[in-house]
Amino acid sequence: MGRRATFTEAQMRRAVKVGREIDPQSVIEVTLDGTHTAPEPKQAARNEVDNWFEK
């Protein structure tokens, strides 16, 4: 079996800090390939009133 990668607390803090600088509301995913940020998905309007307010 291969060796399992581990991250130090400092490495995790840096990854989260960089992700938050890009987008404070983003979801941060730290993987072996690097840090990825995904913006929060926009919620679909639930009814006509919500559609009107989003315009």
C-alpha positions as CSV (number, residue, x, y, z in Angstrom):
1,M,0.0,0.0,0.0
2,G,1.1,3.5,-0.7
3,R,1.9,6.1,1.9
4,R,-1.0,8.2,3.1
5,A,-0.6,11.9,2.7
6,T,-1.0,14.1,5.8
7,F,-1.3,17.8,6.1
8,T,-0.1,20.0,9.0
9,E,-2.4,22.4,10.7
10,A,-0.4,25.3,9.2
11,Q,-0.9,23.9,5.7
12,M,-4.6,23.6,6.2
13,R,-4.9,27.1,7.6
14,R,-3.0,28.5,4.6
15,A,-5.3,26.6,2.2
16,V,-8.4,27.9,3.9
17,K,-7.0,31.4,4.0
18,V,-6.3,31.4,0.3
19,G,-9.7,30.0,-0.5
20,R,-11.5,32.6,1.6
21,E,-9.5,35.4,-0.1
22,I,-10.9,34.2,-3.5
23,D,-14.5,33.9,-2.3
24,P,-15.5,34.3,1.4
25,Q,-18.7,32.2,0.8
26,S,-17.0,29.4,-1.2
27,V,-16.8,25.8,-0.3
28,I,-13.1,24.8,0.1
29,E,-12.0,21.3,-0.8
30,V,-8.4,20.3,0.0
31,T,-7.2,17.3,-1.9
32,L,-3.9,15.7,-2.7
33,D,-4.0,17.5,-6.0
34,G,-4.4,20.9,-4.4
35,T,-7.0,23.3,-3.1
36,H,-10.2,23.8,-5.0
37,T,-12.9,26.4,-4.3
38,A,-16.4,26.0,-5.5
39,P,-18.9,28.9,-5.1
40,E,-22.1,28.2,-3.3
41,P,-24.7,27.0,-5.7
42,K,-27.4,29.5,-6.4
43,Q,-30.7,28.2,-5.1
44,A,-33.5,28.0,-7.6
45,A,-36.5,30.3,-7.0
46,R,-39.3,28.5,-5.2
47,N,-42.2,30.4,-6.6
48,E,-43.2,33.4,-8.7
49,V,-42.7,35.9,-5.9
50,D,-39.1,34.7,-5.5
51,N,-38.6,34.9,-9.2
52,W,-39.8,38.5,-9.2
53,F,-37.4,39.5,-6.4
54,E,-34.4,37.9,-8.1
55,K,-34.8,40.1,-11.2
